Amino acid sequence: MDKEFLTVRTLASLLDMSEQTTYKLSREGVIPGRVKVGKSVRFNKEIVMNWLQNGGASDDSKE
């Protein structure tokens, strides 16, 4: 099981937005792949990259 994870800082840079906005959108469920590790937040890189390749579309199962 060799999964890669992104930090909030890395993801915010990738999305060209602030870390605060990245946190907010992840809490709201807009950005998928959020994983809590203790007090830290990480993002499953594979899930995030698939989401971006699909244009950042919402997951239909959450509607």
C-alpha positions as CSV (number, residue, x, y, z in Angstrom):
1,M,0.0,0.0,0.0
2,D,2.1,2.9,-1.3
3,K,-0.2,5.9,-1.4
4,E,1.1,9.4,-1.8
5,F,-0.4,12.3,0.1
6,L,-0.3,16.1,-0.3
7,T,0.0,18.6,2.5
8,V,-2.5,21.5,2.6
9,R,0.4,23.8,1.6
10,T,1.3,21.7,-1.5
11,L,-2.4,21.4,-2.5
12,A,-3.0,25.1,-2.0
13,S,0.0,25.9,-4.3
14,L,-1.2,23.4,-6.9
15,L,-4.7,25.0,-6.9
16,D,-3.2,28.5,-6.7
17,M,-5.3,29.4,-3.6
18,S,-4.6,30.2,0.0
19,E,-4.2,27.5,2.6
20,Q,-7.2,28.9,4.4
21,T,-9.4,28.5,1.4
22,T,-8.1,25.0,0.8
23,Y,-9.0,24.1,4.4
24,K,-12.5,25.6,4.0
25,L,-13.2,23.9,0.7
26,S,-12.0,20.5,2.1
27,R,-14.2,20.9,5.2
28,E,-17.2,21.7,2.9
29,G,-16.5,18.5,0.9
30,V,-15.6,20.4,-2.3
31,I,-12.1,19.0,-2.4
32,P,-12.1,15.2,-2.1
33,G,-9.5,12.9,-0.6
34,R,-9.2,14.6,2.8
35,V,-7.5,12.5,5.5
36,K,-7.0,13.5,9.1
37,V,-3.7,12.4,10.6
38,G,-3.8,13.4,14.2
39,K,-4.2,17.2,14.0
40,S,-2.9,17.4,10.5
41,V,-4.8,17.2,7.2
42,R,-3.5,15.4,4.2
43,F,-5.0,14.7,0.8
44,N,-4.8,11.5,-1.2
45,K,-2.9,12.5,-4.3
46,E,-4.6,10.0,-6.6
47,I,-8.1,11.1,-5.6
48,V,-7.2,14.8,-5.9
49,M,-5.6,14.4,-9.3
50,N,-8.6,12.4,-10.7
51,W,-10.9,15.1,-9.4
52,L,-8.8,17.8,-11.1
53,Q,-8.7,15.8,-14.4
54,N,-12.5,15.7,-14.3
55,G,-12.6,19.5,-14.0
56,G,-13.1,19.6,-10.3
57,A,-16.6,18.3,-10.7
58,S,-18.6,17.4,-7.6
59,D,-19.1,13.8,-6.7
60,D,-22.6,12.9,-7.9
61,S,-23.1,10.6,-4.9
62,K,-23.0,13.6,-2.5
63,E,-25.9,15.5,-4.2
